[in-house]
């Protein structure tokens, strides 16, 4: 298996193992039903910790930026994320390589957490890999733009494609927020997408040509 593939397969395996462990505890197969709330309490992203809340351990306000993507709200949440994470991770990995894919995922997750912490008013924790996934979406759009530029497409057409796809992403997020009655962490999606977009036009560009 290539190094780039391991960059997304490794986290995906950890996602599944953690959810399996917590789901088993939920149903009494092992452990305690308290495992999931404890995992959220110690590993979820609590915006209040950036605004004076008392942390459970000293490093939690920083550690939660790294831990929240590995927790999910159940199998439905996880499987939906896994499909997109794997599909885009494979494509982006081929053009980025392992190091830049890892950097993209990290930047997107950090951006997603930061935006959630700044914009949300929810007292609930945020979990899930959606911030990193939105970074992959931004990279997918950037990859299409790069390919169009290589093929000599006019700049205006490239910009229009980027604008239309970005608008579609925004519309899907708005629809998801409405359908889930506010349960969708749109702030995380926005932060992951914007952080990745900024990285893609600075340190992570251009895409590697095949």
C-alpha positions in Angstrom: 0.0 0.0 0.0 1.3 3.4 -0.9 2.3 6.0 1.7 -0.4 8.4 0.5 -3.1 5.7 0.9 -2.0 5.0 4.4 -2.5 8.7 5.3 -6.3 8.3 4.9 -6.6 4.5 5.5 -4.9 4.8 8.9 -7.2 7.4 10.4 -10.2 5.6 8.8 -9.3 2.4 10.6 -9.0 4.3 13.9 -12.4 5.9 13.3 -14.0 2.5 12.9 -12.2 0.9 15.9 -13.2 3.7 18.2 -16.8 3.7 17.1 -16.9 -0.1 17.4 -15.6 0.1 20.9 -18.1 2.8 21.9 -21.0 1.1 20.2 -20.2 -2.2 22.0 -20.2 -0.3 25.3 -23.5 1.4 24.4 -25.2 -2.0 24.0 -23.5 -3.7 27.0 -21.2 -6.0 25.1 -18.2 -4.8 27.1 -17.2 -1.9 29.2 -19.8 0.6 30.4 -22.4 2.8 28.7 -20.5 5.7 30.2 -17.6 5.2 27.8 -19.2 7.3 25.0 -20.1 10.3 27.2 -16.7 10.1 28.7 -15.0 10.0 25.3 -17.0 13.1 24.3 -16.2 14.8 27.5 -12.5 14.2 27.2 -12.0 14.1 23.4 -14.8 16.1 21.8 -14.4 19.8 20.8 -15.9 22.0 23.5 -16.1 25.6 22.3 -16.5 26.7 25.9 -12.9 25.6 26.6 -11.8 28.5 24.4 -13.9 30.9 26.5 -13.0 30.2 30.1 -14.6 26.8 30.8 -12.7 24.6 33.3 -10.9 21.8 31.4 -10.8 18.2 32.5 -7.0 18.2 32.1 -4.5 21.0 31.4 -3.9 20.2 27.7 -7.5 19.7 26.7 -8.1 23.1 25.1 -5.3 22.2 22.6 -5.6 18.4 22.5 -9.3 18.6 21.4 -8.2 20.1 18.1 -6.5 16.7 17.4 -9.0 14.3 19.1 -12.4 15.5 17.9 -12.1 14.2 14.3 -11.7 10.6 15.6 -15.0 10.5 17.5 -18.4 10.2 15.8 -22.0 10.3 16.9 -22.8 6.7 15.9 -22.5 4.4 12.9 -24.6 6.5 10.6 -22.5 9.6 11.2 -19.3 7.6 10.8 -20.3 5.7 7.6 -21.4 8.8 5.9 -18.1 10.4 6.6 -16.1 7.3 5.7 -17.5 7.1 2.2 -16.5 10.7 1.4 -13.2 10.5 3.3 -12.1 7.4 1.5 -13.3 8.4 -2.0 -11.7 11.9 -1.9 -8.7 10.7 0.2 -7.7 8.2 -2.5 -8.1 10.8 -5.3 -6.3 13.6 -3.5 -3.6 11.3 -2.3 -2.6 10.4 -5.8 -2.0 14.0 -6.8 -0.7 15.3 -3.5 1.5 12.6 -2.1 1.6 11.4 1.5 3.2 14.5 3.2 1.0 17.1 1.6 -2.2 15.0 2.1 -1.3 14.7 5.8 -0.7 18.4 6.0 -4.0 19.2 4.2 -6.0 16.9 6.6 -4.3 18.5 9.7 -4.8 22.1 8.5 -8.5 21.4 7.7 -9.2 19.7 11.0 -7.5 22.6 12.8 -9.4 25.2 10.8 -12.7 23.4 11.4 -12.2 23.3 15.1 -11.1 27.0 15.2 -14.1 28.2 13.2 -16.4 26.1 15.4 -14.9 27.5 18.5 -15.2 31.1 17.3 -18.7 31.0 15.8 -20.8 28.5 17.6 -23.1 29.3 20.6 -23.8 25.6 21.3 -22.8 24.2 24.7 -22.6 20.7 23.2 -19.4 19.1 22.0 -18.6 18.7 18.4 -17.2 15.5 17.0 -16.5 14.0 13.6 -14.0 14.2 10.7 -16.1 16.7 8.7 -13.6 19.5 9.0 -10.9 17.4 7.4 -13.4 16.1 4.8 -14.3 19.6 3.7 -10.6 20.2 3.2 -10.5 17.3 0.8 -13.5 18.8 -1.0 -11.6 22.1 -1.4 -8.6 20.1 -2.7 -10.9 18.3 -5.2 -12.1 21.6 -6.6 -8.5 22.9 -6.7 -7.4 19.8 -8.6 -10.1 20.3 -11.2 -9.0 23.9 -11.6 -5.4 22.9 -12.0 -6.3 20.3 -14.6 -8.3 22.9 -16.5 -5.4 25.3 -16.4 -3.0 22.6 -17.8 -5.5 22.1 -20.6 -5.5 25.7 -21.5 -9.0 26.6 -20.3 -9.7 30.3 -20.0 -9.2 31.8 -16.5 -12.8 33.0 -16.4 -14.1 29.5 -17.0 -11.8 28.1 -14.2 -13.0 30.7 -11.8 -16.6 30.1 -12.7 -16.2 26.4 -12.0 -14.6 27.1 -8.6 -17.4 29.5 -7.8 -20.2 27.1 -8.8 -18.8 24.2 -7.0 -18.1 26.2 -3.9 -21.7 27.5 -4.0 -22.9 24.0 -4.3 -21.0 23.0 -1.2 -22.5 25.9 0.6 -26.0 25.0 -0.5 -25.6 21.4 0.6 -24.4 22.6 4.0 -27.3 24.9 4.4 -29.7 22.2 3.4 -28.0 19.8 5.8 -28.3 22.3 8.7 -32.0 22.7 8.0 -32.7 19.0 7.7 -30.8 18.2 10.9 -32.4 21.1 12.7 -29.1 22.6 13.7 -27.4 19.4 14.4 -24.9 19.8 11.6 -21.7 21.7 12.7 -21.7 24.0 9.7 -19.0 26.1 11.4 -16.6 23.2 11.3 -17.4 22.6 7.6 -16.8 26.2 6.8 -13.6 26.3 8.7 -12.2 23.2 7.2 -13.0 24.4 3.7 -11.6 27.9 4.1 -8.4 26.7 5.9 -7.7 24.2 3.1 -8.5 26.8 0.4 -6.0 29.2 1.9 -3.4 26.5 2.2 -4.0 25.4 -1.4 -3.3 28.8 -2.8 -0.1 29.3 -0.7 2.0 26.5 0.8 0.2 23.4 -0.8 0.2 24.5 -4.4 0.7 23.6 -7.1 -0.6 20.0 -7.3 1.9 17.4 -8.3 1.6 16.4 -11.9 1.4 12.8 -13.0 
